[in-house]
Amino acid sequence: MENLNIEETKYTPVINLDASGTISMVGKSYPENTFEFYAPMMDWVKEYFETCAAATTTVNIEITYFNSSSSKLFFDFFDLLEENNENNDIKINWIYDEENESAEEAGEDFIEDFEDLNIKLVTK
């Protein structure tokens, strides 16, 4: 399976999907069409878990700002991780700047909503 890298723009994060077991998103997320923008990532992650998931998958998310449609997309992303959590070792790091309270609160909300996932808040 090929890695997938999506370049950062003014409105979207850089996304690196590595078949050796690392998924990362860094930046802001308020694209014009959220679900269209993230479709290649979601398709890649589905295929990854169906075909070649690594022994441990580490997900690093460092999103400094996101809009409501991105929030919905993140819920779908975490749902996908949760569906694959039983048969895979998935570790999620929600990385935020200690001065960004809204990013910290978003991470706390995801932890509450996805109790079966191993989500850790990481301050930078």
Sequence and secondary structure as in RCSB ss.txt:
>XXXX:A:sequence
MENLNIEETKYTPVINLDASGTISMVGKSYPENTFEFYAPMMDWVKEYFETCAAATTTVNIEITYFNSSSSKLFF
DFFDLLEENNENNDIKINWIYDEENESAEEAGEDFIEDFEDLNIKLVTK
>XXXX:A:secstr
   EEE   SSS EEEEETTTEEEEEEEE  TTHHHHHHHHHHHHHHHHHHT  SEEEEEEEEEEE HHHHHHHH
HHHHHHHHHHTTSEEEEEEEE TT HHHHHHHHHHHHH TTSEEEEEE 
